[in-house]
Amino acid sequence: MSSYGALKSALFINFIYLKQLLIKFFVDGFAGWLLENKAGILRLSMQHETTAPATLKTFVEFIRPTKKDPNGIATVMEVKNRDIASLDIPRMTDFFYFFDAMHEGATRKNVSPLHIIAIDMMDREEAKSLIAPNLTPAQRARMGWDPRLENNDLFALTRNNNLEVVGHKTIVLDTKRQQVYPPVKPQLKEKFNPASFNPALVQGVKPMKPVRFRPPAPGR
């Protein structure tokens, strides 16, 4: 074999050996990296599988009016649901409402109507009479009243003796937490069955002719 052929054969053998070394280096290196970072990779995988999207929580805001702050001091609490019967309402609370949010300070969603705890309801004139009981109706008519009193028709006297406006979306509860406004339609035990209706009850119903009055003839 010529020196050129021997050199060519040696280079080819060395190339194969170098290729095997490179493959072994990368395989062993990658395997070693996997072993070193196995815990981190497993943790990331588990985090990806177990992380669930954040859900909304339900909160209630209790409002307690004071002489210094007629708008009231608010207290927010997280609750399991919107069941009023099981709600722990502070004694000095006059009204409250529910809302959903990611946390207490987040954007509020699904805000409920305002709930007022009242001992009485009255119209505008009754409210004026309650505020100024010693004035006559004529004197009350000449007074300059708060626009909230003049621009609303219905009011609730709360259990803490505060007079509050009842809006068209307001829910008024009595001290036993029963809804009194808007009026709740009574739930009948049994629903009406059209098949049981007796048409005989209306067979004799006929429209009556209007009664006409005839004035007496002259001279009678």
C-alpha positions in Angstrom: 0.0 0.0 0.0 1.4 3.4 -0.9 2.0 6.0 1.7 -0.9 8.1 0.4 -3.3 5.1 0.8 -2.1 4.5 4.3 -2.6 8.1 5.2 -6.1 8.1 3.7 -7.0 5.0 5.7 -5.7 6.4 8.9 -7.6 9.7 8.5 -10.8 7.8 7.8 -10.3 5.7 11.0 -9.5 8.8 13.0 -12.7 10.5 11.6 -14.9 7.6 12.7 -13.3 7.6 16.1 -13.7 11.4 16.5 -17.3 11.1 15.4 -17.9 8.5 18.1 -16.3 10.7 20.7 -18.4 13.6 19.7 -21.6 11.6 19.9 -20.6 10.1 23.3 -19.8 13.6 24.6 -23.1 15.1 23.6 -25.1 12.1 24.8 -23.3 11.9 28.1 -23.5 15.6 28.5 -27.2 15.8 27.9 -27.8 12.8 30.2 -25.8 14.5 32.9 -27.8 17.7 32.4 -31.0 15.8 32.7 -29.9 14.2 35.9 -28.8 17.5 37.4 -32.0 19.3 36.5 -34.5 16.4 36.9 -36.1 17.9 40.0 -36.6 21.3 38.4 -38.0 19.8 35.2 -40.4 17.6 37.2 -41.5 20.5 39.3 -42.2 22.6 36.2 -44.2 19.8 34.7 -46.3 19.3 37.8 -46.9 23.0 38.1 -48.1 23.1 34.6 -50.5 20.2 35.2 -51.8 21.3 38.6 -52.1 25.1 38.2 -55.8 25.9 37.7 -57.2 29.3 36.6 -58.1 31.6 39.4 -61.8 31.6 40.4 -64.0 34.4 41.6 -64.8 34.6 45.3 -68.0 35.9 46.9 -67.9 38.9 49.2 -70.5 40.9 51.2 -70.1 44.6 52.0 -71.9 45.8 55.2 -72.6 49.5 55.5 -73.1 51.3 58.8 -74.2 54.9 58.6 -73.0 57.3 61.3 -73.7 60.9 62.1 -70.2 61.9 60.9 -70.5 59.9 57.7 -74.1 59.5 56.5 -72.9 57.5 53.6 -71.7 54.9 56.0 -68.7 52.9 57.0 -68.1 49.8 54.9 -66.8 46.5 56.0 -66.1 43.7 53.5 -66.1 40.0 54.3 -65.7 36.9 52.2 -68.6 34.5 52.4 -69.3 31.0 51.0 -72.6 31.9 49.3 -75.3 34.5 49.1 -77.7 32.9 51.6 -79.1 35.7 53.6 -80.5 33.4 56.3 -77.0 32.2 57.2 -75.3 35.6 56.9 -73.7 37.0 60.0 -74.9 40.6 59.8 -73.4 43.1 62.3 -76.0 44.6 64.6 -75.3 48.2 63.5 -75.5 47.4 59.8 -78.4 49.1 58.0 -77.8 47.8 54.5 -75.5 45.4 52.5 -74.8 43.9 49.1 -73.0 41.0 47.6 -70.4 40.9 44.8 -67.8 38.6 43.2 -64.1 39.3 42.8 -60.7 37.7 42.5 -59.9 39.3 45.9 -61.3 42.0 48.1 -59.6 44.9 46.2 -60.1 43.6 42.7 -62.8 44.6 40.1 -66.2 43.8 41.4 -68.6 41.6 39.3 -72.1 40.3 39.7 -73.0 43.1 42.1 -76.3 42.4 43.8 -79.0 45.0 44.6 -78.7 46.9 47.8 -80.5 45.1 50.8 -81.9 47.4 53.5 -82.9 46.0 56.9 -86.0 48.1 57.9 -88.6 48.3 60.6 -91.1 50.4 58.5 -91.7 51.7 55.0 -93.3 55.0 54.1 -94.1 57.4 51.2 -92.7 61.0 50.9 -95.3 62.8 53.0 -95.0 60.2 55.8 -91.3 60.7 55.7 -91.6 64.4 56.0 -94.0 64.0 58.8 -91.5 61.8 60.6 -88.7 64.3 60.1 -90.8 67.3 61.2 -93.6 66.0 63.3 -94.5 69.4 64.8 -95.2 71.1 61.5 -98.5 71.4 59.8 -98.9 70.1 56.3 -99.0 73.7 55.1 -95.7 74.5 56.9 -94.1 71.4 55.5 -95.2 72.4 52.0 -93.2 75.7 52.4 -90.0 74.0 53.6 -86.9 73.4 51.5 -86.3 69.6 51.7 -83.3 67.5 50.8 -83.4 66.7 47.0 -83.2 63.0 47.9 -86.5 63.4 49.8 -88.2 65.4 47.1 -87.0 63.2 44.2 -88.1 59.8 45.6 -91.4 58.3 46.5 -90.6 55.4 48.8 -88.4 55.3 52.0 -87.4 52.7 54.6 -86.8 53.4 58.3 -83.9 51.1 59.2 -83.6 49.2 62.5 -81.1 51.8 63.6 -83.5 54.7 62.9 -82.0 55.9 59.7 -84.2 57.0 56.8 -83.1 55.5 53.5 -84.3 55.9 49.9 -85.8 52.8 48.4 -84.9 52.6 44.7 -86.5 50.5 42.0 -83.7 47.9 42.4 -83.5 48.0 46.2 -84.5 45.0 48.3 -86.1 45.7 51.7 -85.9 43.1 54.5 -87.6 43.0 57.8 -85.7 42.3 61.0 -86.4 38.6 60.5 -84.7 38.8 57.1 -87.9 38.3 55.2 -88.3 40.2 51.9 -91.0 42.9 52.1 -90.1 44.9 49.0 -90.5 44.2 46.2 -93.5 42.1 47.3 -92.8 38.4 47.0 -95.4 36.5 45.0 -96.7 33.7 47.3 -95.7 30.2 46.2 -98.8 27.9 46.0 -98.3 24.3 47.0 -100.0 23.0 43.8 -99.9 24.4 40.3 -103.1 25.0 38.4 -104.0 22.1 36.1 -105.9 23.4 33.0 -107.4 19.9 32.5 -109.3 20.3 35.9 -110.9 23.6 35.0 -114.7 23.3 35.1 -116.3 25.3 32.2 -119.8 24.9 33.7 -118.9 27.7 36.1 -118.9 30.2 33.2 -121.7 28.9 31.1 -124.2 31.2 32.8 -122.0 34.3 32.6 -123.5 36.8 30.2 -122.5 40.5 29.7 -125.0 42.8 31.3 -126.6 45.6 29.3 -125.8 49.1 30.6 -128.5 50.6 32.8 -129.9 53.8 31.3 -131.6 56.4 33.4 -134.7 57.9 31.8 -135.7 61.3 33.3 -139.4 61.7 34.1 -141.6 63.3 31.5 -142.5 67.0 32.0 -145.5 67.5 34.1 -145.2 64.3 36.1 
